Amino acid sequence: MAESPSRLSPEQVEHFRQQGYLLPVEVLTPAEVDATVAAYRTYRTVTDRAGGLLKRRWNYPKIHLVVRWADALVHHPRLLDIATSLVGPDLLVWSTNLFVRTGHSTSRLAWHQDAPYFGWEGAEGRAVRIWLALTRTTRGNGTMLYCRRSHAAGLVRHDFVDRTLTGLMQGERADYEVHEEDVVAVEIEAGQASLHQPTTVHSSGPSSTDDERICFAVDYLAPSIRPLHGPDSALLVQGEDRYGHFLPEQRPATDFSPDALRTFREAVLLRDQRLSKVMQVIHAERAAERVA
């Protein structure tokens, strides 16, 4: 079989492996961006009015299970080719997230890794987060920052450094020394994407502009990855799942249909239950370390 021309080049794959990230990567056309942003705004209107779980969890982790525009994105040929280049031909979508920062938002996230909170086994080299910009992203509007080569440290300890309300809202901080010369700002245009590994240390800052920043992130996994501390689910988007570590999910036939809403609710609650156990294990290990 001929290799798809939209796969990553060997040089791009090597950069991702060595540096822990890759950017920019072309994904959507301007017309696709406009259509996706319009669909996103309709989605937000509906979720705001809906109330309940849909309103609380509009931004993560299973957007693709309730609306077809998000389902279309996770099945976009370009995204599948990118993920195939890094993960392999068999692909699961574990999570979809919307990262939206309003103009002049003071929100920020401390330097952290994603992997410690995901509770995966066998994920090294078998997972990628694709962070797709639906608007231009800059340092001014609080874009994500990477620490190059930080993924090579593996899983590092995280804890709250500042226990004030502001500090707690920034999340736990990785016990990893970030040097300014290693910081890379994810400054990309709408329709472009950045990619990073689950162990790449990253953060984001506040916005000093009037601009709204909208990004859509997808976590692609190889089916060989195993969830720890309870059952979890994922959507098979390419190839086959010969392992069965994740319960299968169903694509939405129509937006917000009863079947789609039921699938969404079951998947979100299942994820919450497992990740709650992951956090309990992390906290128990930290408590044991303090006693020792």
C-alpha positions as CSV (number, residue, x, y, z in Angstrom):
1,M,0.0,0.0,0.0
2,A,1.4,3.4,-1.0
3,E,2.0,5.8,1.9
4,S,-0.4,8.7,2.2
5,P,1.1,12.0,1.1
6,S,-0.3,13.7,4.1
7,R,1.6,11.5,6.6
8,L,4.4,13.2,8.6
9,S,7.8,13.2,7.1
10,P,10.6,11.1,8.7
11,E,12.2,14.4,9.8
12,Q,8.9,15.5,11.5
13,V,8.5,12.2,13.3
14,E,12.1,12.3,14.5
15,H,11.6,15.9,15.8
16,F,8.5,14.7,17.7
17,R,10.4,11.8,19.2
18,Q,13.4,13.8,20.2
19,Q,11.8,17.1,21.3
20,G,8.5,15.8,22.6
21,Y,6.4,18.1,20.4
22,L,6.0,19.2,16.7
23,L,4.6,22.4,15.2
24,P,3.2,23.8,13.1
25,V,1.3,21.1,11.2
26,E,-1.2,22.0,8.5
27,V,-4.6,20.4,9.0
28,L,-7.7,22.4,8.0
29,T,-8.5,24.7,5.1
30,P,-9.8,28.2,5.8
31,A,-13.3,27.0,4.8
32,E,-13.1,24.0,7.2
33,V,-12.0,26.4,10.0
34,D,-15.0,28.7,9.4
35,A,-17.5,25.8,9.3
36,T,-16.0,24.3,12.5
37,V,-16.1,27.6,14.4
38,A,-19.7,28.2,13.3
39,A,-20.6,24.6,14.5
40,Y,-18.8,25.2,17.7
41,R,-20.8,28.3,18.5
42,T,-24.1,26.6,17.8
43,Y,-22.9,23.7,20.1
44,R,-22.1,26.2,22.9
45,T,-25.6,27.7,22.6
46,V,-27.2,24.3,22.9
47,T,-25.1,23.1,25.8
48,D,-25.7,26.3,27.7
49,R,-29.4,25.9,27.4
50,A,-29.4,22.1,28.1
51,G,-28.1,22.3,31.6
52,G,-27.0,19.3,33.6
53,L,-24.0,17.2,32.6
54,L,-24.0,18.6,29.0
55,K,-23.6,22.1,30.3
56,R,-21.0,21.2,32.9
57,R,-18.9,19.0,30.6
58,W,-19.2,20.8,27.3
59,N,-15.5,21.2,27.0
60,Y,-14.3,17.7,27.8
61,P,-13.8,14.7,27.5
62,K,-16.3,13.3,25.0
63,I,-17.5,16.1,22.6
64,H,-17.1,13.7,19.7
65,L,-19.9,11.5,21.0
66,V,-22.7,14.1,20.9
67,V,-22.1,16.2,17.8
68,R,-21.2,15.3,14.3
69,W,-18.8,18.2,13.7
70,A,-16.5,16.9,16.4
71,D,-16.9,13.3,15.2
72,A,-15.9,14.6,11.7
73,L,-12.8,16.2,13.1
74,V,-11.6,13.1,14.9
75,H,-12.1,11.2,11.6
76,H,-10.5,13.9,9.5
77,P,-8.1,12.2,7.0
78,R,-5.3,14.6,7.8
79,L,-5.6,14.0,11.6
80,L,-5.7,10.3,11.1
81,D,-2.6,10.4,8.9
82,I,-0.8,12.4,11.5
83,A,-1.7,10.0,14.3
84,T,-0.9,7.0,12.1
85,S,2.6,8.5,11.6
86,L,3.2,8.5,15.3
87,V,1.0,5.8,16.9
88,G,0.4,3.3,14.1
89,P,-2.5,2.2,11.8
90,D,-4.8,1.1,14.6
91,L,-6.3,4.2,16.4
92,L,-8.6,4.9,19.3
93,V,-9.8,8.4,20.3
94,W,-9.7,8.5,24.0
95,S,-10.6,12.1,24.6
96,T,-11.7,15.4,22.9
97,N,-11.3,18.7,24.6
98,L,-12.1,22.4,23.9
99,F,-9.6,24.8,25.2
100,V,-11.2,28.3,25.1
101,R,-9.6,31.4,26.5
102,T,-11.6,34.6,26.4
103,G,-9.9,38.0,25.9
104,H,-8.1,39.3,29.0
105,S,-8.6,36.1,30.8
106,T,-6.4,35.8,33.9
107,S,-6.5,32.0,33.8
108,R,-3.2,30.1,33.6
109,L,-2.0,26.6,34.1
110,A,1.2,25.6,35.9
111,W,3.9,23.6,34.2
112,H,2.6,20.0,34.2
113,Q,2.4,16.7,32.3
114,D,-0.8,15.1,31.2
115,A,0.3,11.5,31.6
116,P,0.3,11.2,35.4
117,Y,-3.5,11.9,35.5
118,F,-4.5,9.6,32.6
119,G,-3.6,6.3,34.3
120,W,-2.3,4.4,31.3
121,E,0.0,1.4,31.0
122,G,2.2,0.9,28.0
123,A,1.7,4.4,26.5
124,E,5.3,5.3,25.7
125,G,5.4,6.0,21.9
126,R,1.8,4.9,21.6
127,A,-0.2,8.2,22.2
128,V,-0.3,11.7,20.9
129,R,-2.4,14.8,21.7
130,I,-3.2,16.9,18.6
131,W,-4.0,20.5,19.6
132,L,-5.8,22.0,16.7
133,A,-6.1,25.8,16.5
134,L,-9.5,27.1,15.4
135,T,-8.3,30.7,15.9
136,R,-4.8,32.1,15.8
137,T,-2.8,31.3,19.0
138,T,-0.1,33.7,20.4
139,R,1.7,34.4,23.6
140,G,-0.6,37.4,23.9
141,N,-3.8,35.3,24.0
142,G,-2.4,32.8,26.4
143,T,-1.3,30.0,24.1
144,M,0.3,26.8,25.3
145,L,4.0,26.7,26.1
146,Y,6.2,23.6,25.7
147,C,9.4,22.7,27.5
148,R,11.5,21.0,24.8
149,R,12.9,17.5,25.5
150,S,11.1,17.4,28.9
151,H,9.3,14.2,27.9
152,A,12.6,12.4,28.2
153,A,12.3,12.6,32.0
154,G,9.4,10.2,32.0
155,L,6.7,10.6,34.6
156,V,7.7,13.3,37.2
157,R,6.2,14.1,40.6
158,H,3.5,16.8,40.7
159,D,2.2,18.8,43.6
160,F,0.6,22.1,44.5
161,V,3.3,24.6,45.1
162,D,1.0,27.5,45.9
163,R,-2.0,26.5,48.0
164,T,-3.8,29.8,47.8
165,L,-7.0,29.8,45.7
166,T,-5.1,31.2,42.7
167,G,-2.4,28.6,43.0
168,L,-4.9,25.8,43.3
169,M,-6.7,27.0,40.2
170,Q,-3.5,26.8,38.2
171,G,-3.3,23.1,39.0
172,E,-0.4,20.9,40.2
173,R,3.1,21.8,39.1
174,A,5.6,19.3,37.7
175,D,8.8,18.8,39.8
176,Y,10.8,19.7,36.7
177,E,13.1,22.6,36.2
178,V,12.1,24.7,33.2
179,H,14.8,26.9,31.6
180,E,13.7,29.9,29.6
181,E,15.8,28.8,26.6
182,D,13.9,25.6,26.4
183,V,10.4,27.2,26.3
184,V,8.6,27.0,23.0
185,A,5.4,29.0,22.5
186,V,2.7,27.3,20.4
187,E,2.1,30.2,18.1
188,I,0.2,28.9,15.1
189,E,-2.5,30.0,12.7
190,A,-6.1,28.8,12.6
191,G,-6.2,25.4,10.9
192,Q,-2.8,24.5,12.0
193,A,-2.0,22.0,14.8
194,S,0.7,21.3,17.4
195,L,1.4,17.8,18.6
196,H,2.9,16.7,22.0
197,Q,3.6,13.6,24.0
198,P,1.7,12.8,27.2
199,T,4.9,13.3,29.2
200,T,5.8,16.7,27.6
201,V,5.9,19.4,30.3
202,H,3.7,22.3,29.2
203,S,1.8,25.3,30.6
204,S,-0.3,28.3,29.5
205,G,-0.5,31.9,30.5
206,P,-3.1,34.6,30.8
207,S,-4.5,36.6,27.8
208,S,-3.5,40.3,27.4
209,T,-5.6,40.7,24.2
210,D,-9.2,41.1,23.2
211,D,-9.0,37.9,21.1
212,E,-10.8,34.7,22.0
213,R,-8.6,31.6,21.6
214,I,-10.3,28.4,20.6
215,C,-8.5,25.1,20.3
216,F,-9.8,21.6,19.9
217,A,-7.6,18.7,21.2
218,V,-7.8,15.0,20.4
219,D,-6.0,12.2,22.2
220,Y,-5.2,9.4,19.8
221,L,-4.0,6.1,21.3
222,A,-2.9,2.7,20.1
223,P,-5.3,0.0,21.3
224,S,-2.4,-1.8,23.1
225,I,-2.5,0.8,25.9
226,R,-4.3,-0.4,29.0
227,P,-6.3,1.8,31.4
228,L,-5.4,1.3,35.0
229,H,-7.7,1.3,38.1
230,G,-11.0,0.6,36.4
231,P,-12.8,0.3,33.1
232,D,-12.7,3.1,30.4
233,S,-14.0,3.6,26.9
234,A,-12.7,4.9,23.6
235,L,-13.8,5.2,20.0
236,L,-12.1,3.1,17.3
237,V,-11.5,5.5,14.4
238,Q,-9.1,3.5,12.2
239,G,-7.9,-0.1,11.9
240,E,-8.9,-2.7,14.4
241,D,-8.7,-3.2,18.2
242,R,-7.2,-6.6,18.9
243,Y,-6.8,-6.0,22.6
244,G,-10.2,-4.9,24.0
245,H,-8.7,-2.9,26.8
246,F,-11.2,-0.1,26.3
247,L,-15.0,-0.5,26.0
248,P,-16.2,0.5,22.5
249,E,-18.0,3.8,21.9
250,Q,-20.6,4.6,19.2
251,R,-20.5,7.5,16.7
252,P,-23.4,10.0,16.9
253,A,-25.9,9.5,14.1
254,T,-27.4,13.0,14.7
255,D,-26.5,15.8,17.0
256,F,-27.7,15.5,20.6
257,S,-29.9,12.4,19.8
258,P,-31.1,10.4,22.8
259,D,-28.7,7.6,21.9
260,A,-25.8,10.1,21.6
261,L,-26.6,11.7,24.9
262,R,-26.8,8.3,26.6
263,T,-23.5,7.3,25.1
264,F,-22.0,10.6,26.2
265,R,-23.3,10.3,29.8
266,E,-22.1,6.7,30.2
267,A,-18.6,7.5,28.8
268,V,-18.1,10.6,30.9
269,L,-19.2,9.0,34.2
270,L,-17.1,5.9,33.4
271,R,-14.1,8.1,32.8
272,D,-14.7,10.2,36.0
273,Q,-14.9,7.0,38.1
274,R,-11.6,5.7,36.8
275,L,-9.7,8.9,37.0
276,S,-11.0,9.5,40.5
277,K,-9.4,6.2,41.4
278,V,-6.2,7.2,39.6
279,M,-6.0,10.3,41.8
280,Q,-6.7,8.3,45.0
281,V,-3.8,6.1,44.2
282,I,-1.5,9.1,43.5
283,H,-2.5,10.7,46.8
284,A,-2.0,7.5,48.7
285,E,1.5,7.1,47.3
286,R,2.4,10.7,48.2
287,A,1.1,10.1,51.8
288,A,3.2,7.0,52.1
289,E,6.2,8.9,50.9
290,R,5.7,11.6,53.5
291,V,5.4,8.9,56.3
292,A,8.5,7.1,55.1
